[in-house]
């Protein structure tokens, strides 16, 4: 497990333990019942390096035209 800092609308929100950034964002997203703004996770120093987001396959694109991936926040990294 890695430790990720979660940011919502650019502000620090919480620190969670997760397999990847997509899992970290998913945990917070579920906890807040989806009532969040733009969210992304940053790997805490000393944890493993991030990989490609499994939800968007690294593109950062969401399911609808012009939207961002809700797991990685448009970063394309997990």
PyMOL commands that set and color helices and strands:
alter all, ss='L'
color gray80, all
select helices_A, chain A and resi 21-31
alter helices_A, ss='H'
color red, helices_A
select strands_A, chain A and resi 2-8+11-18+39-43
alter strands_A, ss='S'
color yellow, strands_A
deselect
rebuild
show_as cartoon
